[in-house]
């Protein structure tokens, strides 16, 4: 994962050369990047993948290792979602391509979400791959996905292209790939001008109900 600061905005770019799956290394790296951003008092953070791929979700090979390993992977992934959704700094997603499963949820945690126009997929495939959506993920989805799209997104595992994903609620806007870097930086810099303390306080206040539901679900998962 690459960490870069320009004009007091930190960009965390993840690129494993493949699907940017969320495994232990990914989680170690993104948490280290967030820690560094907070320690360096940057004004905003951008999360982005490589061209064509934001993230394809959990590293499913971890779940094939056994129940304990799968639970540990899920706990760490869900803990990251809570951290991102409550992150005190402005958080911008530069969705560089496909955003699937946990990759889509990471995008949804961000305050402003900018997608790339193209033949890319955004979806929550859990039903289609015989997985249940725990309350933590449902709470996050309900907070970002448009109400009229929840059945299609969370239940029917419908696949959306970036333009359709705006209406569904995965992302806020779509730009050409050539414009993504400049647009995400412009948004981050604009948010960075807002008073930091009030931004953090109001984010927690606005999202309090969802975060409480996410935290309760997380704690229940840890007791299994």
ROTORMAR-957841 format. One record per residue (C-alpha): z, y, x; residue number from 0; chain; residue in three letters. Coordinates in Angstrom, 3 decimals. Layout:
BEGIN
NODE;zz;yy;xx;sese;zavex;drendren
NODE;Z;Y;X;NUM;A;ALA
...
***
This chain:
BEGIN
NODE;zz;yy;xx;sese;zavex;drendren
NODE;0.000;0.000;0.000;0;A;UNK
NODE;-0.964;3.413;1.345;1;A;UNK
NODE;1.341;6.414;1.030;2;A;UNK
NODE;-0.111;9.893;1.453;3;A;UNK
NODE;1.185;13.388;0.683;4;A;UNK
NODE;-1.184;16.283;-0.005;5;A;UNK
NODE;0.039;19.635;-1.327;6;A;UNK
NODE;3.481;18.103;-1.980;7;A;UNK
NODE;1.982;15.385;-4.213;8;A;UNK
NODE;2.461;11.795;-3.053;9;A;UNK
NODE;-0.271;9.257;-3.783;10;A;UNK
NODE;0.542;5.544;-3.703;11;A;UNK
NODE;-2.665;3.530;-3.420;12;A;UNK
NODE;-2.487;-0.239;-3.780;13;A;UNK
NODE;-5.312;-2.461;-2.590;14;A;UNK
NODE;-5.003;-6.171;-1.885;15;A;UNK
NODE;-8.781;-6.537;-1.798;16;A;UNK
NODE;-8.673;-8.571;-4.988;17;A;UNK
NODE;-6.959;-8.010;-8.336;18;A;UNK
NODE;-3.969;-5.974;-7.079;19;A;UNK
NODE;-1.677;-8.575;-8.618;20;A;UNK
NODE;1.990;-7.734;-8.983;21;A;UNK
NODE;3.863;-10.058;-6.679;22;A;UNK
NODE;6.917;-9.598;-4.493;23;A;UNK
NODE;5.010;-7.731;-1.772;24;A;UNK
NODE;3.478;-5.360;-4.321;25;A;UNK
NODE;6.927;-4.683;-5.797;26;A;UNK
NODE;8.496;-4.152;-2.383;27;A;UNK
NODE;5.749;-1.703;-1.449;28;A;UNK
NODE;5.684;0.353;-4.647;29;A;UNK
NODE;9.465;0.645;-4.760;30;A;UNK
NODE;9.495;1.718;-1.114;31;A;UNK
NODE;6.863;4.332;-1.916;32;A;UNK
NODE;8.858;5.659;-4.868;33;A;UNK
NODE;12.014;5.746;-2.728;34;A;UNK
NODE;10.151;7.710;-0.067;35;A;UNK
NODE;8.734;10.160;-2.600;36;A;UNK
NODE;12.210;10.892;-3.942;37;A;UNK
NODE;13.719;11.156;-0.445;38;A;UNK
NODE;11.000;13.569;0.690;39;A;UNK
NODE;11.397;15.702;-2.459;40;A;UNK
NODE;7.715;15.698;-3.314;41;A;UNK
NODE;6.763;17.476;-6.528;42;A;UNK
NODE;4.804;14.675;-8.235;43;A;UNK
NODE;3.494;11.148;-7.676;44;A;UNK
NODE;0.090;9.582;-8.344;45;A;UNK
NODE;-0.340;5.817;-8.675;46;A;UNK
NODE;-3.840;4.476;-8.086;47;A;UNK
NODE;-5.573;1.211;-7.290;48;A;UNK
NODE;-8.778;0.557;-5.413;49;A;UNK
NODE;-12.186;1.402;-6.840;50;A;UNK
NODE;-12.889;-0.962;-9.749;51;A;UNK
NODE;-9.372;-2.364;-10.055;52;A;UNK
NODE;-6.060;-0.779;-10.949;53;A;UNK
NODE;-4.142;-4.042;-11.425;54;A;UNK
NODE;-4.714;-7.401;-13.052;55;A;UNK
NODE;-1.020;-7.937;-13.754;56;A;UNK
NODE;1.563;-10.414;-12.518;57;A;UNK
NODE;0.809;-12.827;-9.696;58;A;UNK
NODE;0.723;-15.921;-11.894;59;A;UNK
NODE;1.134;-18.227;-8.905;60;A;UNK
NODE;4.797;-17.173;-8.826;61;A;UNK
NODE;5.309;-18.549;-12.350;62;A;UNK
NODE;3.778;-21.876;-11.342;63;A;UNK
NODE;6.499;-22.383;-8.728;64;A;UNK
NODE;9.165;-23.063;-11.340;65;A;UNK
NODE;11.418;-21.525;-13.964;66;A;UNK
NODE;13.702;-19.732;-11.502;67;A;UNK
NODE;10.838;-18.243;-9.541;68;A;UNK
NODE;9.062;-17.155;-12.713;69;A;UNK
NODE;12.199;-15.530;-14.114;70;A;UNK
NODE;12.819;-13.706;-10.839;71;A;UNK
NODE;9.252;-12.413;-10.865;72;A;UNK
NODE;9.514;-11.246;-14.476;73;A;UNK
NODE;12.843;-9.520;-13.831;74;A;UNK
NODE;11.492;-7.573;-10.873;75;A;UNK
NODE;8.338;-6.568;-12.741;76;A;UNK
NODE;10.263;-5.417;-15.795;77;A;UNK
NODE;12.751;-3.549;-13.620;78;A;UNK
NODE;9.810;-1.650;-12.117;79;A;UNK
NODE;8.558;-0.667;-15.579;80;A;UNK
NODE;11.973;0.769;-16.456;81;A;UNK
NODE;12.074;2.665;-13.181;82;A;UNK
NODE;8.591;4.100;-13.657;83;A;UNK
NODE;9.141;5.066;-17.302;84;A;UNK
NODE;12.334;6.927;-16.375;85;A;UNK
NODE;11.137;8.245;-12.996;86;A;UNK
NODE;12.430;11.808;-12.560;87;A;UNK
NODE;9.250;13.219;-11.004;88;A;UNK
NODE;5.952;13.769;-12.825;89;A;UNK
NODE;4.041;10.497;-12.601;90;A;UNK
NODE;0.257;10.338;-12.920;91;A;UNK
NODE;-1.819;7.159;-13.212;92;A;UNK
NODE;-5.275;7.274;-11.665;93;A;UNK
NODE;-6.699;4.159;-13.300;94;A;UNK
NODE;-9.481;3.242;-10.917;95;A;UNK
NODE;-10.834;0.319;-12.961;96;A;UNK
NODE;-9.469;-2.720;-14.779;97;A;UNK
NODE;-5.915;-2.462;-16.104;98;A;UNK
NODE;-4.778;-5.769;-17.588;99;A;UNK
NODE;-1.405;-7.185;-18.679;100;A;UNK
NODE;1.338;-5.761;-16.425;101;A;UNK
NODE;-1.303;-3.536;-14.843;102;A;UNK
NODE;-1.848;-1.906;-18.231;103;A;UNK
NODE;1.898;-1.569;-18.743;104;A;UNK
NODE;2.275;0.186;-15.370;105;A;UNK
NODE;-0.369;2.672;-16.482;106;A;UNK
NODE;1.473;3.170;-19.778;107;A;UNK
NODE;4.706;4.105;-17.984;108;A;UNK
NODE;3.048;7.123;-16.392;109;A;UNK
NODE;3.365;10.597;-17.883;110;A;UNK
NODE;-0.355;11.419;-17.620;111;A;UNK
NODE;-2.947;8.654;-17.473;112;A;UNK
NODE;-6.495;9.238;-16.295;113;A;UNK
NODE;-9.066;6.471;-16.528;114;A;UNK
NODE;-12.391;5.841;-14.839;115;A;UNK
NODE;-15.525;5.598;-16.942;116;A;UNK
NODE;-17.391;2.324;-16.433;117;A;UNK
NODE;-17.570;-1.347;-17.325;118;A;UNK
NODE;-13.827;-1.859;-17.013;119;A;UNK
NODE;-11.340;-3.692;-19.193;120;A;UNK
NODE;-7.946;-2.636;-20.496;121;A;UNK
NODE;-5.988;-5.175;-22.485;122;A;UNK
NODE;-2.738;-6.976;-23.195;123;A;UNK
NODE;-3.938;-10.621;-23.069;124;A;UNK
NODE;-0.559;-12.264;-23.661;125;A;UNK
NODE;-1.400;-13.797;-27.054;126;A;UNK
NODE;-4.759;-15.042;-25.751;127;A;UNK
NODE;-3.118;-16.776;-22.774;128;A;UNK
NODE;-0.297;-18.312;-24.846;129;A;UNK
NODE;2.456;-15.970;-23.672;130;A;UNK
NODE;5.078;-14.144;-25.715;131;A;UNK
NODE;5.609;-10.409;-25.447;132;A;UNK
NODE;9.317;-9.793;-24.826;133;A;UNK
NODE;11.023;-6.870;-26.580;134;A;UNK
NODE;10.902;-4.812;-23.369;135;A;UNK
NODE;7.106;-4.872;-23.297;136;A;UNK
NODE;6.808;-4.352;-27.042;137;A;UNK
NODE;9.037;-1.276;-26.869;138;A;UNK
NODE;6.893;0.222;-24.125;139;A;UNK
NODE;3.669;-0.615;-25.971;140;A;UNK
NODE;4.942;0.911;-29.210;141;A;UNK
NODE;5.777;4.131;-27.379;142;A;UNK
NODE;2.248;4.579;-26.017;143;A;UNK
NODE;-0.242;2.592;-28.096;144;A;UNK
NODE;-1.456;4.323;-31.278;145;A;UNK
NODE;0.193;2.787;-34.333;146;A;UNK
NODE;-3.105;1.829;-35.971;147;A;UNK
NODE;-4.094;-0.088;-32.825;148;A;UNK
NODE;-0.893;-2.076;-32.207;149;A;UNK
NODE;-2.086;-5.196;-34.012;150;A;UNK
NODE;-5.397;-5.195;-32.182;151;A;UNK
NODE;-3.790;-4.495;-28.813;152;A;UNK
NODE;-0.517;-6.437;-28.801;153;A;UNK
NODE;-1.248;-9.248;-31.251;154;A;UNK
NODE;-4.984;-9.878;-31.104;155;A;UNK
NODE;-5.453;-9.243;-27.364;156;A;UNK
NODE;-8.520;-7.089;-27.979;157;A;UNK
NODE;-10.280;-5.843;-24.853;158;A;UNK
NODE;-11.086;-2.116;-24.617;159;A;UNK
NODE;-13.379;-0.210;-22.320;160;A;UNK
NODE;-11.982;3.040;-20.851;161;A;UNK
NODE;-13.411;5.318;-23.540;162;A;UNK
NODE;-12.049;3.072;-26.296;163;A;UNK
NODE;-8.737;2.840;-24.422;164;A;UNK
NODE;-8.171;6.572;-24.918;165;A;UNK
NODE;-8.207;6.228;-28.692;166;A;UNK
NODE;-6.042;3.103;-28.519;167;A;UNK
NODE;-3.455;4.898;-26.379;168;A;UNK
NODE;-3.667;3.077;-23.042;169;A;UNK
NODE;-4.808;6.260;-21.281;170;A;UNK
NODE;-5.134;9.973;-22.035;171;A;UNK
NODE;-8.602;10.792;-20.737;172;A;UNK
NODE;-11.587;9.349;-18.883;173;A;UNK
NODE;-13.588;10.870;-16.031;174;A;UNK
NODE;-16.370;9.696;-13.743;175;A;UNK
NODE;-15.204;7.843;-10.641;176;A;UNK
NODE;-16.435;10.737;-8.492;177;A;UNK
NODE;-14.071;13.068;-10.364;178;A;UNK
NODE;-10.970;10.877;-10.482;179;A;UNK
NODE;-9.303;11.992;-7.261;180;A;UNK
NODE;-9.733;15.685;-7.971;181;A;UNK
NODE;-8.738;15.382;-11.618;182;A;UNK
NODE;-5.608;13.321;-10.981;183;A;UNK
NODE;-4.545;15.732;-8.231;184;A;UNK
NODE;-5.136;18.738;-10.491;185;A;UNK
NODE;-3.015;17.183;-13.247;186;A;UNK
NODE;-0.258;16.243;-10.786;187;A;UNK
NODE;-0.194;19.745;-9.304;188;A;UNK
NODE;-0.047;21.310;-12.754;189;A;UNK
NODE;2.917;19.109;-13.726;190;A;UNK
NODE;4.544;19.854;-10.384;191;A;UNK
NODE;4.860;23.505;-11.400;192;A;UNK
NODE;7.298;22.634;-14.185;193;A;UNK
NODE;11.039;22.963;-13.414;194;A;UNK
NODE;11.999;19.644;-11.832;195;A;UNK
NODE;15.507;19.276;-13.224;196;A;UNK
NODE;14.456;20.034;-16.787;197;A;UNK
NODE;11.425;17.778;-16.491;198;A;UNK
NODE;13.632;14.842;-15.500;199;A;UNK
NODE;16.263;15.597;-18.154;200;A;UNK
NODE;13.775;16.033;-20.972;201;A;UNK
NODE;11.852;12.903;-19.992;202;A;UNK
NODE;15.009;10.840;-20.360;203;A;UNK
NODE;15.875;12.529;-23.640;204;A;UNK
NODE;12.439;12.027;-25.172;205;A;UNK
NODE;12.288;8.398;-24.057;206;A;UNK
NODE;15.949;7.524;-24.628;207;A;UNK
NODE;15.388;5.156;-27.554;208;A;UNK
NODE;12.579;3.262;-25.857;209;A;UNK
NODE;14.449;3.066;-22.565;210;A;UNK
NODE;17.544;1.740;-24.332;211;A;UNK
NODE;15.477;-0.997;-25.977;212;A;UNK
NODE;13.858;-1.828;-22.644;213;A;UNK
NODE;17.194;-1.947;-20.827;214;A;UNK
NODE;18.786;-4.136;-23.506;215;A;UNK
NODE;15.861;-6.568;-23.315;216;A;UNK
NODE;16.083;-6.574;-19.508;217;A;UNK
NODE;19.793;-7.393;-19.573;218;A;UNK
NODE;19.183;-10.215;-22.056;219;A;UNK
NODE;16.513;-11.669;-19.788;220;A;UNK
NODE;18.958;-11.653;-16.900;221;A;UNK
NODE;21.463;-13.763;-18.881;222;A;UNK
NODE;19.036;-16.637;-19.445;223;A;UNK
***
